[in-house]
Amino acid sequence: MKLQALRLFLRVMELGSLAAAAKSLNMSQSAASRLLSGLEHGTGLRLFHRDRMRLVPTPEGTSFFAEVRRVLMAVDDLPRVAQRVAGGTRVRLRIVSMPRFSASLLAPAVAHFHRLHPEVEVEVAIVHRRELELAVAHQSFDLGIGALPLHNPGIDSQPLLDLPAVVVLPAGHPLARRKSLGARDLAAESVIVLGADTQLRHDVEAMFAAEGIALHPKMVVDSLEFACRLVSEGAGVTVADSLTPVTLGAGKLAVVPWRPRTLFHVGVLLPALMPASHSVEQFLDALRGEARRLGGRLARA
């Protein structure tokens, strides 16, 4: 499989047309077409539907895109790796996290770790759950932070933090005065949710189903922080873990516990059968300390 073909595929996905991709790589369109056909033949995948002059990604093409991007990022990073090795800096810690936990949990843990171990080069990537699972299972990163449960034979998961479910409402909303809220209380509200392939969406749907209520969201977004920002603008309400709205600060948001009490679980994800390095163990100490601090803060909130 040629790297040039993979780079062409990536550019077609990014630019939306074969002509634009070929131009960006200084190739003729006919040569690009042959290269792309060769990639499809070599992989056995149909990457695009041909719609007149347009190439429309197939589901297989979209899935393949995520993997190709990861591989090419690693390839393009090789010169920096060589420079680091030549300079004698061999200790690197690679961390990947879901967006929900990056600002509130990961950032202070990384900062604390860096103060204690400035000799370690830290690389952080923020990705969604499916990409995180692949990144850890394929050992592209040393550890990840994500939602549990997660069932993947390539990953060892360790519990880190349990977060109570809450309803996030605009400050001043009539329901904000309630001591707790459930699915029936939100039947008339504009509910904002995450995408269908996220763990939080699955959890929220199960919480509604437990009360015999069908979830009919008014808006679907791919970031819990953005959902809370929409709530602060009066666009609706959302169901979240207690961490995200608290770290966004008070003012425009009100937070009410979910009834019955429900916990979302956060865990550390480690590649299976790969012993943790000394720097991983050191970072886990910092991360667990930050988790304890946040747990105490949430208990007092």
HUCOR-V381401 format. One record per residue. N is the residue number from 0. RES is the residue in one small letter. PHI is phi as a letter, one per 40 degrees, with the letter a starting at -180 (none if undefined). D_CENTER is the distance of its C-alpha to the mean C-alpha in Angstrom with 2 decimals. Layout:
BEGIN
N_RES_PHI_D_CENTER ; N_RES_PHI_D_CENTER
END
This chain:
BEGIN
0_m_none_28.74 ; 1_k_c_29.22 ; 2_l_c_26.70 ; 3_q_c_28.39 ; 4_a_c_27.60 ; 5_l_c_23.89 ; 6_r_c_23.95 ; 7_l_c_25.90 ; 8_f_d_23.49 ; 9_l_c_20.60 ; 10_r_c_22.89 ; 11_v_c_23.97 ; 12_m_c_20.46 ; 13_e_c_19.90 ; 14_l_c_23.43 ; 15_g_g_24.23 ; 16_s_a_27.63 ; 17_l_c_29.40 ; 18_a_c_31.96 ; 19_a_c_29.59 ; 20_a_c_27.69 ; 21_a_c_31.08 ; 22_k_c_32.34 ; 23_s_c_29.41 ; 24_l_b_30.16 ; 25_n_f_33.94 ; 26_m_b_34.62 ; 27_s_c_36.92 ; 28_q_c_35.49 ; 29_s_c_37.58 ; 30_a_c_36.32 ; 31_a_c_32.69 ; 32_s_c_33.45 ; 33_r_c_35.03 ; 34_l_c_32.16 ; 35_l_c_29.59 ; 36_s_c_31.96 ; 37_g_c_32.34 ; 38_l_c_28.60 ; 39_e_c_28.54 ; 40_h_c_31.66 ; 41_g_c_30.45 ; 42_t_c_27.18 ; 43_g_g_28.78 ; 44_l_b_26.06 ; 45_r_c_26.84 ; 46_l_c_24.24 ; 47_f_b_25.77 ; 48_h_c_28.18 ; 49_r_c_31.03 ; 50_d_b_31.81 ; 51_r_f_34.86 ; 52_m_c_33.67 ; 53_r_b_29.94 ; 54_l_b_27.45 ; 55_v_b_25.01 ; 56_p_c_22.11 ; 57_t_c_22.48 ; 58_p_d_19.70 ; 59_e_c_20.43 ; 60_g_c_20.23 ; 61_t_c_16.79 ; 62_s_c_15.51 ; 63_f_c_17.68 ; 64_f_d_16.37 ; 65_a_c_12.91 ; 66_e_c_15.02 ; 67_v_c_17.63 ; 68_r_c_15.48 ; 69_r_c_14.22 ; 70_v_c_17.89 ; 71_l_c_19.38 ; 72_m_c_17.26 ; 73_a_c_18.63 ; 74_v_c_22.07 ; 75_d_c_22.15 ; 76_d_c_21.30 ; 77_l_d_24.39 ; 78_p_d_26.89 ; 79_r_c_25.08 ; 80_v_c_24.94 ; 81_a_c_28.66 ; 82_q_c_29.44 ; 83_r_c_27.80 ; 84_v_c_29.73 ; 85_a_c_32.92 ; 86_g_c_32.60 ; 87_g_g_32.40 ; 88_t_c_28.87 ; 89_r_b_27.48 ; 90_v_c_25.16 ; 91_r_b_21.52 ; 92_l_b_18.49 ; 93_r_b_15.16 ; 94_i_b_12.12 ; 95_v_b_8.40 ; 96_s_a_6.08 ; 97_m_c_3.26 ; 98_p_d_4.92 ; 99_r_d_7.37 ; 100_f_b_8.89 ; 101_s_c_9.07 ; 102_a_c_12.26 ; 103_s_c_14.08 ; 104_l_b_13.76 ; 105_l_c_12.64 ; 106_a_d_14.70 ; 107_p_c_17.95 ; 108_a_c_17.66 ; 109_v_c_17.32 ; 110_a_c_20.17 ; 111_h_c_22.29 ; 112_f_c_21.83 ; 113_h_c_22.80 ; 114_r_c_25.88 ; 115_l_c_26.99 ; 116_h_b_26.21 ; 117_p_c_26.46 ; 118_e_c_27.49 ; 119_v_c_24.06 ; 120_e_c_21.93 ; 121_v_b_18.30 ; 122_e_b_15.54 ; 123_v_b_12.03 ; 124_a_b_9.01 ; 125_i_b_5.83 ; 126_v_b_3.45 ; 127_h_c_2.12 ; 128_r_d_4.48 ; 129_r_c_7.35 ; 130_e_c_6.95 ; 131_l_c_6.27 ; 132_e_c_9.26 ; 133_l_c_11.24 ; 134_a_c_10.91 ; 135_v_c_12.25 ; 136_a_c_14.71 ; 137_h_c_16.07 ; 138_q_g_16.55 ; 139_s_c_15.00 ; 140_f_b_13.82 ; 141_d_c_15.91 ; 142_l_a_13.54 ; 143_g_b_10.06 ; 144_i_b_9.16 ; 145_g_a_7.72 ; 146_a_c_9.50 ; 147_l_b_12.84 ; 148_p_c_14.79 ; 149_l_a_13.63 ; 150_h_b_16.49 ; 151_n_a_16.43 ; 152_p_c_19.62 ; 153_g_c_18.02 ; 154_i_b_16.11 ; 155_d_c_17.85 ; 156_s_b_16.14 ; 157_q_b_17.75 ; 158_p_c_17.63 ; 159_l_b_16.93 ; 160_l_a_17.07 ; 161_d_b_18.06 ; 162_l_b_17.38 ; 163_p_c_19.88 ; 164_a_c_18.97 ; 165_v_b_20.48 ; 166_v_c_21.46 ; 167_v_b_20.83 ; 168_l_b_23.77 ; 169_p_c_25.49 ; 170_a_d_27.96 ; 171_g_g_31.33 ; 172_h_c_30.16 ; 173_p_d_32.86 ; 174_l_c_30.52 ; 175_a_c_29.39 ; 176_r_c_32.70 ; 177_r_c_31.99 ; 178_k_c_31.41 ; 179_s_a_28.88 ; 180_l_a_27.55 ; 181_g_b_26.78 ; 182_a_c_25.98 ; 183_r_c_29.59 ; 184_d_c_29.53 ; 185_l_b_26.79 ; 186_a_d_28.59 ; 187_a_c_30.00 ; 188_e_c_26.98 ; 189_s_c_24.55 ; 190_v_c_21.33 ; 191_i_b_17.97 ; 192_v_b_15.09 ; 193_l_c_11.56 ; 194_g_c_11.57 ; 195_a_c_13.50 ; 196_d_c_11.06 ; 197_t_c_8.92 ; 198_q_c_10.41 ; 199_l_c_11.40 ; 200_r_c_13.24 ; 201_h_c_14.98 ; 202_d_c_15.99 ; 203_v_c_17.36 ; 204_e_c_19.23 ; 205_a_c_20.75 ; 206_m_c_21.80 ; 207_f_c_23.57 ; 208_a_c_25.07 ; 209_a_c_26.51 ; 210_e_b_28.65 ; 211_g_g_29.57 ; 212_i_b_27.81 ; 213_a_c_25.98 ; 214_l_c_22.87 ; 215_h_b_23.58 ; 216_p_c_20.91 ; 217_k_c_22.21 ; 218_m_a_19.00 ; 219_v_b_15.59 ; 220_v_b_12.77 ; 221_d_b_9.05 ; 222_s_a_8.70 ; 223_l_c_10.53 ; 224_e_c_12.12 ; 225_f_c_13.47 ; 226_a_d_14.76 ; 227_c_c_16.57 ; 228_r_c_17.93 ; 229_l_c_19.34 ; 230_v_d_20.91 ; 231_s_c_22.49 ; 232_e_c_24.05 ; 233_g_g_25.56 ; 234_a_c_23.67 ; 235_g_i_23.14 ; 236_v_b_21.68 ; 237_t_a_18.44 ; 238_v_b_17.71 ; 239_a_a_15.27 ; 240_d_c_15.09 ; 241_s_c_17.75 ; 242_l_c_15.78 ; 243_t_c_14.19 ; 244_p_c_17.58 ; 245_v_c_19.56 ; 246_t_c_17.83 ; 247_l_c_18.30 ; 248_g_g_21.95 ; 249_a_c_24.81 ; 250_g_h_26.91 ; 251_k_c_25.58 ; 252_l_b_23.68 ; 253_a_b_25.19 ; 254_v_b_23.55 ; 255_v_b_25.34 ; 256_p_c_24.66 ; 257_w_c_23.94 ; 258_r_b_26.96 ; 259_p_c_27.19 ; 260_r_d_25.19 ; 261_t_b_21.84 ; 262_l_b_19.36 ; 263_f_c_15.60 ; 264_h_b_14.96 ; 265_v_b_12.70 ; 266_g_b_13.34 ; 267_v_c_13.60 ; 268_l_b_12.95 ; 269_l_b_15.70 ; 270_p_d_17.06 ; 271_a_c_19.96 ; 272_l_g_23.46 ; 273_m_b_22.55 ; 274_p_d_24.27 ; 275_a_c_22.38 ; 276_s_c_23.85 ; 277_h_c_25.66 ; 278_s_c_23.09 ; 279_v_c_20.33 ; 280_e_c_22.73 ; 281_q_c_23.47 ; 282_f_c_19.90 ; 283_l_c_19.45 ; 284_d_c_22.53 ; 285_a_c_21.13 ; 286_l_c_17.85 ; 287_r_c_19.95 ; 288_g_c_22.31 ; 289_e_c_19.75 ; 290_a_c_18.58 ; 291_r_c_22.30 ; 292_r_c_22.84 ; 293_l_c_20.16 ; 294_g_d_21.53 ; 295_g_c_24.96 ; 296_r_c_24.00 ; 297_l_c_22.52 ; 298_a_c_25.65 ; 299_r_c_27.83 ; 300_a_c_26.05
END
